Each structure stands twice: as C-alpha cells, then as structure tokens.
Amino acid sequence: MAITRDLLIGGKDVPAASGRTTEDLNPYTAEPYATVAAAGAEDVDRAVAAAQAAFDDWAAVTPFARRAIFLKAADLLDARGEQVAQLMAQEVGGSRPWALFNVALAANILREAAAAVTAPRGEVLSAQEEGALGLAVREPLGVVAAFSPWNAPVILGVRAVAAPLAAGNTVVLKPSEDAPIACGLLVADVLKEAGLPDGVLNVVTNDPADAARIAESLIADPRVRAVNFTGSTGVGRIIGEHAARHLKPAVLELGGKNSVIVLDDADVDYAVEAATFGVFMNAGQICMSGDRILVHASLVEEFTRKFTAKVASLPAGDPADPHTVVGPLVSAAAARRVAALVRDAAAKGATVLTGGGEPEGAVHPATVLTGVTEEMDLYRTEAFGPVCAVTAFATDDEAVALANATENGLTCGIITENGTHGLRVARRVQTGIVHINDQSVADEPQAPFGGAKASGYGRFGGRWGVEAFSNTRWVTLATQHAHYPF
C-alpha cells in the first residue's frame, strides 16, 4: 500500500498550501514508493513561523527535561531497526546492514545530544575591574534551517537536527527529495513520539524542481538565524553563498575525494579487507568513501591481486536480499553517471580490473581501475559510487602529495602496523578527519566531524556541534560601584 505523507508544521501534518504532491521512487524497481507534499514558499513561511513561535518556550525547557526527550527518542529509534531496514531498502536502495548501522549510530547521536544538553556551557573570565565577574555564556541562536541528504538518511537526518535542538534552537528541516521520509519525516516522528513539543521541529518536503527556490526562501527568511547543510560540494557552495549574503553562520559538510593509503609496513590482507569496506559500503555512496587506494610499490602487486579478487566476489543487486553488499545507487541516472566516469577513464588509457560496463537500472557493478591519470574525469571527480582507482607510490612524500592533490579534504584512512609511522603521515594529510590503521569510513557521535578545503567548514558532533549552533555572549557583573572620570 502506497505511503502518503504531508508536511509537518507546528506539530501537525498539513498538505502543501497549493495541494501539490511529488513521488518518492524506489531506486531498485523505479516504482513510486511514497507520495509526499510538495511545499512552496508559502509553506516555508508557515514552517519558519511555527519554529519562531515555539522558540522561547523550547529554549526555556529545563536541561534535564530536554535531555529526557533525546534519551527517549534514542530508545524509540533503536526499536525501529526492522522498520528502518524496510524503509531504506525501498526509498534509497540501502542494504539491511547499512540500515541497521544507520539506526545504531543515529540513536547514539541522540544520546550524545542528550549529554551535551547538561554539559557545562560557558566560562568564567578574568575581569579587569576590581570586584567584577566576567562570564562567557552560550545561548541558542533561534530558528535553524537544516538540510539533510539521502545517502545515510537516518544518521544525517538526525545529525542535522540533534545539535541545534540540544542547544535550545528550533529547526525547519528540508530533507532530500530522494529520501524525504528516512532523512526527514521519520526523524520528526521519533522525536515527536519522545515528547518534543509542537513547532520545535518542522519538516518541509518538496518537488525536486522546486529545491533551489525552497532552499533560498528558507535561508533568506530573517527569522532563520543559522544554517546547516550536508551534501555535495557544488550545492554546498550555493548554500554557503546564500547564508553569507544574509550574514548567517553555516556548518557545511560537503563532498570528499578520499584516499586509503597502504603504507609499506601494512598487513596486506588487513588492507584488502579495510579498503573493500571503505570503498564499497553503501555502494560507495558515503561522503567518506575511499575512491582512491594509494599503495606502496613494494605491496601493490599483491594488494591489487587480492583486492580485485575480493571485489569481484561481492554480491550485488536487490537490497532486500540479506546477502547483497553492493545494492543500487540512488537512481538509474546516478548509475549512468558512474558508468560514464569509468568509460571516460578506460577510453583515456585506464585499465578496468573488474566491473565496468553498463549498469542494470540503478545497479552498477563494483569496479576497480588502475592507471587513472590527471586527464581523466575520475581523477578529480568524487565517484560517489562503487568505484575506486588503485595507484602505486614509492615514498611517503609521494603518498602525501597524491592524497592532497584534490580540492576536497574530508577524510583519509592510513593502513600501517606502525602507529608512529602512520601518525607522521597523518599529520601531513590535509583532511578534517584521518584514521590510522583503519579505512576512511568511520564516524562516532562524540567526535568533531567535518572537512577542510572544499569539503566544507564547521563541525558536527559532541560539544563542537552545540557550539556551532549557539551564540557566545559576554556578560559582566559588578559587585561594587564603579568610579567614573566625569
């Protein structure tokens, strides 16, 4: 039976003012999975008004009461694992293990937000005046505009709202058109059931054709005081420009062109396992996916042989099959885009070791290439699919230069059995995140998460997320009368 969902504004499910709707497609079958309301500018105005009206009361809720809501929401989300597995399989083609990982991490993001609510906020300052007390106090900003992506929908839908809400803000969330339920309405359902007051979190879904207009009107609204966006670098630039034009702080977590570096002292078998996971989890549709595998020349022949064999054995296809590792991409168009990158590289001299060819609908085969050079589109373009290139290096200096030869700087994995060697290399890699003796795809809710260069700015996670969505005020208290010169 088809699912139909409205907008969530002021705690109520309401249709778009125009009455318009849009289809949410299953990428594996290309059939409609759900129908959601298609908001317009009038609906954005209603959602921001509801968030503004709820702000003062939400900011005044005691920290312990606010914390209880997040903790209950985490437990409720944990209990929805099977529901989310079905939802993600049909809405974004996610495999069951990937869906359950989304649930577990998103629940822990909520628990970390709960901890942040009652963590100390602010400092006591040294005051110049005798008998004066100086304070740096952190306070909520107001209404936050949040944009959540489809690829890790429950994780990133929760992350888009958890820290802003924990800091005492209210939120208008615009989820991706490719996963309006998993990265938007589901998150709101869980928080509402946990006791989040009406209007504190509002969700505005839209037709893909209206995405730019909805985003611009949301950011431009003077009642919106901050913005967060997770998605591609190209769209992130636009969001950042809008926020800057209106002098609003933004947290942007954008695309990556991430490397997994296999140093000369690595365990090759472990490196193969790590790289396979880091490249092909969720069919490579993770901002942290490692689509460049840099291997020391002394290990590259053995690594490439074993890695290619393992990749060629990965089960692909139906996300509902519990054995599937490489499921469909988010759409057939996305699969054709990846195939075009591989085709361009092969036409310009790269060697396809396994995979390649034309996709079947939205399913693209797991693909490994060698000989990818600068004139090929794949050299600089984020693959965002089940594709990687293996490249040999001779020295640490060369490995670092290759890893840094991109405008992006999100994450990196360094495989080594020598921690000090790995740390020396890690300190030179220009990314916001680096994992030594692990692959590039790793996320923990208490850690500062974000990138460098064109991978964005600002940090989600732990106290860094709360700081990003609060304002620091300087407050002084004079304990005695001052003496003035006139």
Backbone torsions as a table, in degrees:
resi	resn	phi	psi	omega
1	MET	NA	132.1	-176.0
2	ALA	-66.3	144.9	178.4
3	ILE	-93.9	137.0	175.0
4	THR	-126.2	128.2	-179.9
5	ARG	-131.4	143.1	176.2
6	ASP	-98.6	-178.5	171.2
7	LEU	-71.3	157.5	172.2
8	LEU	-113.1	109.5	-178.0
9	ILE	-134.3	123.5	178.5
10	GLY	61.9	30.4	179.0
11	GLY	83.2	0.9	-177.9
12	LYS	-118.5	144.7	173.4
13	ASP	-81.9	116.9	-175.7
14	VAL	-131.9	143.9	175.8
15	PRO	-72.0	164.5	172.7
16	ALA	-61.8	147.5	-178.6
17	ALA	-57.9	-32.7	179.8
18	SER	-79.9	-14.9	-174.7
19	GLY	82.9	-0.2	-177.2
20	ARG	-72.6	152.1	174.8
21	THR	-134.1	170.3	177.5
22	THR	-144.1	152.1	-176.9
23	GLU	-89.7	142.7	176.5
24	ASP	-109.7	111.5	-169.3
25	LEU	-94.5	146.0	169.9
26	ASN	-79.2	118.3	-174.4
27	PRO	-69.2	-25.4	-178.3
28	TYR	-78.4	-40.2	-179.0
29	THR	-98.3	-16.1	-175.5
30	ALA	64.6	14.3	177.7
31	GLU	-95.8	153.0	177.4
32	PRO	-62.5	132.7	176.6
33	TYR	-99.6	-36.9	-178.2
34	ALA	-152.2	163.6	173.1
35	THR	-122.5	128.1	-178.8
36	VAL	-125.2	158.6	179.3
37	ALA	-64.6	143.4	178.7
38	ALA	-108.6	99.1	-173.5
39	ALA	-70.5	156.4	170.3
40	GLY	-122.5	-174.1	-176.6
41	ALA	-60.7	-34.2	179.2
42	GLU	-63.3	-37.0	179.4
43	ASP	-70.7	-36.7	175.1
44	VAL	-59.8	-43.9	178.9
45	ASP	-60.6	-42.5	178.7
46	ARG	-63.5	-40.7	-178.4
47	ALA	-67.5	-42.6	178.7
48	VAL	-66.4	-38.3	178.0
49	ALA	-62.3	-40.1	178.6
50	ALA	-65.7	-42.0	178.7
51	ALA	-64.7	-40.4	179.2
52	GLN	-65.2	-40.6	-179.3
53	ALA	-66.1	-29.6	-178.1
54	ALA	-87.2	-11.0	-169.4
55	PHE	-62.6	-52.1	-174.1
56	ASP	-59.3	-43.4	-178.7
57	ASP	-68.1	-39.7	179.8
58	TRP	-66.7	-43.0	179.4
59	ALA	-62.8	-26.0	-178.4
60	ALA	-88.8	-7.7	178.1
61	VAL	-62.2	136.5	-177.1
62	THR	-62.3	146.5	-179.3
63	PRO	-54.9	-37.8	-177.4
64	PHE	-69.9	-36.7	176.7
65	ALA	-68.4	-39.6	178.3
66	ARG	-65.7	-41.9	179.7
67	ARG	-60.8	-39.4	-178.6
68	ALA	-61.1	-34.9	179.0
69	ILE	-64.5	-44.9	-179.9
70	PHE	-65.0	-40.8	-179.4
71	LEU	-66.4	-40.1	177.2
72	LYS	-66.3	-40.5	178.7
73	ALA	-61.5	-38.2	178.7
74	ALA	-62.1	-43.9	179.2
75	ASP	-66.4	-40.3	178.5
76	LEU	-63.1	-41.4	179.4
77	LEU	-66.8	-42.3	177.0
78	ASP	-54.6	-36.5	-177.1
79	ALA	-76.6	-7.8	-176.6
80	ARG	-101.3	21.0	-175.1
81	GLY	-54.5	-49.6	-177.7
82	GLU	-67.4	-38.0	176.5
83	GLN	-61.3	-43.7	-179.2
84	VAL	-67.7	-36.6	178.2
85	ALA	-60.0	-43.2	177.9
86	GLN	-67.5	-42.2	-179.9
87	LEU	-61.6	-49.5	-176.7
88	MET	-68.1	-34.1	176.9
89	ALA	-61.2	-41.9	-174.5
90	GLN	-87.1	-28.1	-176.6
91	GLU	-90.1	-37.8	-177.4
92	VAL	-129.8	5.3	179.0
93	GLY	74.4	22.7	-177.9
94	GLY	-76.8	140.9	176.7
95	SER	-73.2	161.6	-178.4
96	ARG	-61.7	-46.3	177.5
97	PRO	-58.7	-38.7	179.3
98	TRP	-65.8	-40.7	178.8
99	ALA	-64.5	-43.8	-179.7
100	LEU	-67.1	-33.8	174.4
101	PHE	-64.5	-41.0	176.8
102	ASN	-57.1	-45.6	-178.7
103	VAL	-62.5	-47.8	-175.8
104	ALA	-63.6	-46.1	-178.4
105	LEU	-69.6	-40.7	-179.9
106	ALA	-63.4	-38.9	176.6
107	ALA	-62.0	-38.9	178.7
108	ASN	-72.3	-28.4	172.2
109	ILE	-62.6	-40.7	177.2
110	LEU	-64.9	-39.2	178.5
111	ARG	-67.3	-37.3	177.7
112	GLU	-67.5	-36.6	175.5
113	ALA	-63.3	-39.1	177.4
114	ALA	-60.8	-42.3	178.5
115	ALA	-64.6	-37.0	-178.2
116	ALA	-67.9	-27.9	-178.4
117	VAL	-58.7	-41.1	-176.2
118	THR	-103.8	8.5	175.6
119	ALA	-72.7	151.6	179.0
120	PRO	-58.9	135.3	179.8
121	ARG	-128.9	115.8	179.3
122	GLY	111.1	176.9	-176.4
123	GLU	-142.9	155.9	169.4
124	VAL	-94.7	127.6	-173.5
125	LEU	-103.2	155.0	170.8
126	SER	-76.1	123.8	-178.1
127	ALA	-98.0	146.3	-179.6
128	GLN	-75.0	-37.6	-176.0
129	GLU	-80.7	140.0	179.0
130	GLU	-63.5	134.0	177.2
131	GLY	78.0	5.8	-178.3
132	ALA	-97.5	149.0	175.9
133	LEU	-114.1	128.1	178.8
134	GLY	-110.4	136.3	-179.3
135	LEU	-128.8	141.1	166.6
136	ALA	-107.7	111.0	-171.6
137	VAL	-113.6	132.2	178.1
138	ARG	-97.0	130.5	-178.1
139	GLU	-132.7	154.1	179.1
140	PRO	-65.5	155.8	-176.3
141	LEU	-85.3	-38.7	-174.2
142	GLY	138.1	-128.2	179.5
143	VAL	-88.4	130.7	178.3
144	VAL	-111.4	132.5	172.6
145	ALA	-91.3	124.0	-176.5
146	ALA	-123.1	139.2	179.7
147	PHE	-124.0	121.7	-177.1
148	SER	-114.7	142.1	-176.6
149	PRO	-94.7	172.4	-173.1
150	TRP	-89.6	-18.8	-163.2
151	ASN	-75.9	-38.3	171.0
152	ALA	-123.4	69.9	-159.4
153	PRO	-63.2	-41.8	-177.1
154	VAL	-75.4	-41.7	176.7
155	ILE	-58.0	-52.5	-171.2
156	LEU	-81.5	-23.5	171.3
157	GLY	-67.3	-44.3	176.7
158	VAL	-65.8	-44.2	-177.6
159	ARG	-62.6	-32.3	-179.0
160	ALA	-63.9	-26.6	-174.2
161	VAL	-115.4	-21.1	-170.2
162	ALA	-62.4	-54.1	-178.1
163	ALA	-65.9	-44.1	176.7
164	PRO	-57.9	-42.5	179.5
165	LEU	-68.2	-40.4	179.3
166	ALA	-61.4	-34.0	179.8
167	ALA	-75.7	-7.6	178.4
168	GLY	101.4	8.8	177.2
169	ASN	-85.2	164.0	165.5
170	THR	-104.9	162.3	-168.5
171	VAL	-136.6	140.3	162.6
172	VAL	-111.7	117.2	-175.8
173	LEU	-103.7	126.7	172.0
174	LYS	-109.2	100.6	-179.4
175	PRO	-77.3	161.9	176.8
176	SER	-57.9	144.4	176.0
177	GLU	-66.0	-19.7	-179.8
178	ASP	-86.8	-9.9	178.9
179	ALA	-153.2	55.2	-174.2
180	PRO	-63.8	-25.6	179.7
181	ILE	-83.6	-54.4	-173.1
182	ALA	-65.0	-37.2	-176.9
183	CYS	-105.0	14.9	178.8
184	GLY	-145.5	-75.9	-172.7
185	LEU	-65.7	-36.8	176.4
186	LEU	-60.1	-45.5	-179.6
187	VAL	-59.9	-44.0	179.3
188	ALA	-66.4	-38.0	178.2
189	ASP	-58.4	-45.8	-177.3
190	VAL	-65.2	-45.9	-178.9
191	LEU	-67.5	-36.5	177.2
192	LYS	-64.1	-44.0	178.2
193	GLU	-63.1	-30.8	179.7
194	ALA	-76.3	-8.7	177.0
195	GLY	111.3	9.7	177.9
196	LEU	-63.1	127.8	-176.7
197	PRO	-63.3	154.8	178.7
198	ASP	-58.0	138.7	175.8
199	GLY	86.7	-14.0	-179.0
200	VAL	-70.3	-37.9	174.5
201	LEU	-126.5	122.3	179.5
202	ASN	-120.8	142.6	-175.9
203	VAL	-123.5	125.6	-179.1
204	VAL	-117.9	110.3	176.0
205	THR	-95.3	159.4	-174.4
206	ASN	-153.5	162.9	172.6
207	ASP	-74.3	143.0	-179.8
208	PRO	-53.6	-34.4	-178.6
209	ALA	-66.0	-21.1	-177.4
210	ASP	-99.8	3.8	-170.6
211	ALA	-57.4	-47.5	-176.6
212	ALA	-64.0	-42.0	-178.5
213	ARG	-66.9	-40.7	179.1
214	ILE	-64.8	-45.1	-179.5
215	ALA	-61.9	-44.5	-177.8
216	GLU	-65.2	-42.5	-179.4
217	SER	-67.9	-33.5	178.6
218	LEU	-67.3	-47.1	-178.2
219	ILE	-68.7	-34.6	-176.5
220	ALA	-74.3	-19.4	-177.1
221	ASP	-59.8	125.2	-175.9
222	PRO	-64.5	-18.6	178.0
223	ARG	-77.9	-16.6	176.4
224	VAL	-82.0	127.2	-173.3
225	ARG	-110.4	-10.4	179.0
226	ALA	-159.5	162.9	-173.7
227	VAL	-136.2	141.0	164.9
228	ASN	-134.6	142.1	-175.2
229	PHE	-143.0	133.6	170.4
230	THR	-122.8	126.5	-177.7
231	GLY	169.5	-156.4	-175.4
232	SER	-72.3	156.2	177.8
233	THR	-62.9	-39.2	-178.7
234	GLY	-60.8	-48.7	178.9
235	VAL	-70.9	-35.1	178.5
236	GLY	-59.9	-35.9	176.7
237	ARG	-61.1	-42.1	-179.3
238	ILE	-66.2	-45.3	178.7
239	ILE	-60.8	-44.5	179.2
240	GLY	-61.6	-38.4	178.5
241	GLU	-65.3	-43.3	178.2
242	HIS	-62.2	-45.7	-179.5
243	ALA	-61.7	-43.3	-179.6
244	ALA	-64.9	-38.2	180.0
245	ARG	-60.4	-33.1	-179.0
246	HIS	-101.4	11.8	177.1
247	LEU	55.3	48.5	179.8
248	LYS	-117.5	131.7	178.9
249	PRO	-63.7	147.9	-178.7
250	ALA	-137.6	146.6	167.5
251	VAL	-113.5	120.7	-176.8
252	LEU	-121.8	117.9	173.5
253	GLU	-112.8	111.1	-166.1
254	LEU	-116.3	-162.4	-172.0
255	GLY	-70.1	167.9	178.3
256	GLY	-133.5	157.8	168.8
257	LYS	-130.6	73.7	-161.6
258	ASN	-89.0	147.5	179.3
259	SER	-110.9	145.8	162.5
260	VAL	-111.2	117.8	-175.5
261	ILE	-102.1	122.1	178.7
262	VAL	-103.1	103.2	-176.5
263	LEU	-76.4	169.3	-173.3
264	ASP	-68.6	-15.1	179.4
265	ASP	-104.4	20.7	-179.8
266	ALA	-79.1	155.6	167.7
267	ASP	-83.7	114.4	-171.7
268	VAL	-62.4	-44.3	-178.5
269	ASP	-62.3	-40.7	176.7
270	TYR	-66.0	-39.6	179.2
271	ALA	-60.9	-39.8	178.3
272	VAL	-63.0	-45.9	-179.9
273	GLU	-62.7	-46.2	-177.5
274	ALA	-64.1	-45.7	-177.8
275	ALA	-66.2	-39.5	178.9
276	THR	-59.8	-45.2	177.8
277	PHE	-64.0	-47.4	-174.8
278	GLY	-65.0	-27.2	-179.3
279	VAL	-89.8	-43.9	-164.3
280	PHE	-106.2	-3.7	172.7
281	MET	-57.4	133.0	-177.0
282	ASN	53.8	37.4	178.1
283	ALA	55.1	31.9	177.7
284	GLY	74.9	9.9	-177.2
285	GLN	-94.7	55.9	177.6
286	ILE	-132.2	137.5	-178.7
287	CYS	-58.9	-22.5	-179.2
288	MET	-94.6	-0.1	-177.2
289	SER	-55.8	141.1	-179.8
290	GLY	-92.2	95.4	180.0
291	ASP	-94.7	7.2	171.7
292	ARG	-129.0	119.4	178.2
293	ILE	-109.0	110.1	-177.6
294	LEU	-101.8	120.0	-170.8
295	VAL	-125.0	135.3	178.0
296	HIS	-60.1	141.8	-174.2
297	ALA	-56.8	-30.7	-178.4
298	SER	-71.2	-16.8	-176.9
299	LEU	-115.8	-8.5	-166.3
300	VAL	-65.6	-35.6	-178.4
301	GLU	-66.5	-48.7	-179.6
302	GLU	-65.4	-45.1	-179.4
303	PHE	-60.1	-48.6	-175.5
304	THR	-62.3	-40.8	179.8
305	ARG	-63.2	-49.1	-177.6
306	LYS	-70.2	-39.3	-179.2
307	PHE	-65.5	-45.7	179.8
308	THR	-60.7	-42.3	179.6
309	ALA	-63.2	-41.9	-179.5
310	LYS	-66.8	-43.7	-179.3
311	VAL	-63.1	-39.8	-179.4
312	ALA	-63.9	-20.3	-177.4
313	SER	-93.3	-2.9	-175.7
314	LEU	-70.3	125.4	178.2
315	PRO	-67.7	135.2	-177.8
316	ALA	-128.3	156.5	174.4
317	GLY	131.1	-126.2	-170.7
318	ASP	-65.3	120.4	-179.8
319	PRO	-66.5	-19.5	178.4
320	ALA	-76.9	-16.2	176.6
321	ASP	-75.3	122.2	-175.9
322	PRO	-64.0	-15.5	-179.9
323	HIS	-89.5	-10.8	-176.4
324	THR	-66.3	130.6	173.3
325	VAL	-103.0	-48.4	-179.1
326	VAL	-104.1	98.6	179.0
327	GLY	-87.0	-169.4	-179.9
328	PRO	-70.1	156.2	168.4
329	LEU	-75.7	177.3	-172.4
330	VAL	-67.0	-19.3	178.6
331	SER	-162.4	163.1	175.0
332	ALA	-63.2	-34.2	178.0
333	ALA	-63.4	-38.6	177.8
334	ALA	-64.3	-39.5	178.6
335	ALA	-66.3	-39.3	178.3
336	ARG	-65.9	-35.5	177.1
337	ARG	-61.9	-45.6	178.6
338	VAL	-63.6	-42.7	179.3
339	ALA	-60.7	-36.6	178.7
340	ALA	-65.7	-37.7	176.8
341	LEU	-63.1	-43.6	179.7
342	VAL	-66.7	-43.5	-179.2
343	ARG	-61.8	-42.5	178.4
344	ASP	-62.3	-44.2	180.0
345	ALA	-63.4	-43.9	-179.5
346	ALA	-64.5	-39.0	-179.9
347	ALA	-65.7	-25.1	-178.4
348	LYS	-100.4	12.2	170.8
349	GLY	114.1	-4.8	177.1
350	ALA	-71.3	155.2	178.9
351	THR	-106.2	126.5	175.9
352	VAL	-90.3	111.6	-176.6
353	LEU	-82.6	-33.3	174.6
354	THR	-156.9	151.2	179.8
355	GLY	86.3	-143.7	-176.7
356	GLY	76.3	-165.0	-179.5
357	GLY	77.9	-167.7	-178.1
358	GLU	-91.4	143.4	178.2
359	PRO	-73.0	160.0	171.7
360	GLU	-102.9	100.1	-173.3
361	GLY	63.2	-120.2	179.6
362	ALA	-95.0	2.2	-178.0
363	VAL	-94.9	118.3	175.5
364	HIS	-109.0	133.7	-178.4
365	PRO	-65.4	148.7	174.1
366	ALA	-60.7	128.3	-167.8
367	THR	-131.0	136.4	175.8
368	VAL	-125.8	131.8	177.4
369	LEU	-123.6	158.2	166.4
370	THR	-129.8	165.9	177.6
371	GLY	73.5	26.6	177.1
372	VAL	-80.1	122.0	-174.9
373	THR	-120.9	173.6	-167.6
374	GLU	-61.4	-27.5	-178.2
375	GLU	-79.0	-4.1	-179.3
376	MET	-92.6	141.8	-178.7
377	ASP	-58.6	-36.2	-176.8
378	LEU	-65.8	-20.9	-176.5
379	TYR	-60.7	-39.7	-176.9
380	ARG	-113.1	-22.0	-175.5
381	THR	-79.5	134.4	174.5
382	GLU	-63.9	121.7	-176.6
383	ALA	-65.8	-46.0	-176.9
384	PHE	47.7	47.0	178.6
385	GLY	-166.0	-179.4	-174.6
386	PRO	-80.2	63.3	-174.2
387	VAL	-140.3	138.9	171.7
388	CYS	-148.2	160.7	176.7
389	ALA	-118.9	133.0	176.6
390	VAL	-97.9	129.6	-178.4
391	THR	-133.5	135.9	179.1
392	ALA	-88.4	149.9	172.3
393	PHE	-136.4	156.9	-175.8
394	ALA	-102.0	-29.9	-175.8
395	THR	-136.5	164.1	174.9
396	ASP	-59.7	-39.5	179.5
397	ASP	-58.5	-41.9	-179.8
398	GLU	-67.9	-39.6	178.9
399	ALA	-61.7	-44.6	179.8
400	VAL	-64.0	-43.3	179.8
401	ALA	-61.8	-41.9	178.6
402	LEU	-66.2	-43.6	-179.6
403	ALA	-62.8	-34.6	-176.8
404	ASN	-88.6	-3.9	-176.3
405	ALA	-81.9	57.8	179.5
406	THR	-156.6	152.3	176.8
407	GLU	-73.3	-18.2	-178.5
408	ASN	-87.2	163.5	178.7
409	GLY	-161.5	62.2	-177.1
410	LEU	-91.2	-62.8	-173.7
411	THR	-147.3	169.1	-179.0
412	CYS	-158.2	143.1	171.1
413	GLY	-113.6	138.8	-179.9
414	ILE	-125.7	116.3	-177.4
415	ILE	-97.8	119.6	-177.2
416	THR	-160.6	151.9	172.9
417	GLU	-96.6	4.3	-177.5
418	ASN	-120.8	102.4	-174.7
419	GLY	-60.3	-39.6	-179.2
420	THR	-68.5	-37.1	175.7
421	HIS	-62.0	-46.8	179.4
422	GLY	-61.1	-40.1	-179.7
423	LEU	-66.1	-38.6	177.5
424	ARG	-59.6	-43.4	179.5
425	VAL	-70.2	-42.7	-177.2
426	ALA	-58.7	-38.1	-177.9
427	ARG	-64.9	-17.8	-176.4
428	ARG	-100.8	-9.6	-179.2
429	VAL	-84.6	131.4	-172.1
430	GLN	-91.0	73.0	178.3
431	THR	-135.2	158.0	176.9
432	GLY	-74.6	-20.8	-176.5
433	ILE	-137.3	140.5	172.6
434	VAL	-147.0	137.6	-178.1
435	HIS	-119.4	118.2	-178.9
436	ILE	-91.7	129.6	-174.2
437	ASN	60.3	37.6	173.0
438	ASP	-153.7	166.8	179.8
439	GLN	-84.4	-175.4	-170.0
440	SER	-81.9	-19.3	-175.9
441	VAL	-93.6	97.1	176.9
442	ALA	-152.4	139.5	-175.7
443	ASP	-149.2	131.7	175.6
444	GLU	-132.4	137.3	-169.4
445	PRO	-68.1	-21.1	-177.5
446	GLN	-89.7	-3.8	-173.6
447	ALA	-95.8	153.1	176.0
448	PRO	-72.3	114.7	-174.6
449	PHE	-110.4	123.8	177.0
450	GLY	169.1	175.6	-172.1
451	GLY	-117.7	-174.9	176.3
452	ALA	-125.5	169.3	179.0
453	LYS	52.8	-132.9	-176.0
454	ALA	-80.1	8.8	173.5
455	SER	-90.2	7.0	170.6
456	GLY	110.0	-172.3	-179.8
457	TYR	-151.1	159.7	-173.4
458	GLY	87.3	167.3	-175.6
459	ARG	-135.8	134.4	165.6
460	PHE	-91.3	168.2	171.1
461	GLY	97.7	132.9	173.0
462	GLY	53.3	-145.2	-177.6
463	ARG	-68.7	-22.9	-179.5
464	TRP	-66.2	-36.6	178.0
465	GLY	-66.6	-43.2	179.0
466	VAL	-64.0	-40.7	178.5
467	GLU	-63.0	-35.8	-178.3
468	ALA	-65.5	-26.6	-175.7
469	PHE	-115.1	32.8	173.3
470	SER	-141.0	164.9	-177.7
471	ASN	-113.9	136.7	178.1
472	THR	-93.8	122.5	178.6
473	ARG	-111.7	145.5	174.7
474	TRP	-98.6	121.4	-179.5
475	VAL	-125.1	131.9	177.0
476	THR	-120.2	150.0	175.4
477	LEU	-129.3	116.5	176.9
478	ALA	-87.5	125.1	-179.4
479	THR	-92.4	-0.8	175.5
480	GLN	-148.3	160.4	-179.2
481	HIS	-67.5	136.0	177.9
482	ALA	-81.4	162.0	175.1
483	HIS	-110.3	124.2	-175.1
484	TYR	-107.8	152.0	-173.8
485	PRO	-75.4	-13.1	178.0
486	PHE	-155.0	NA	NA
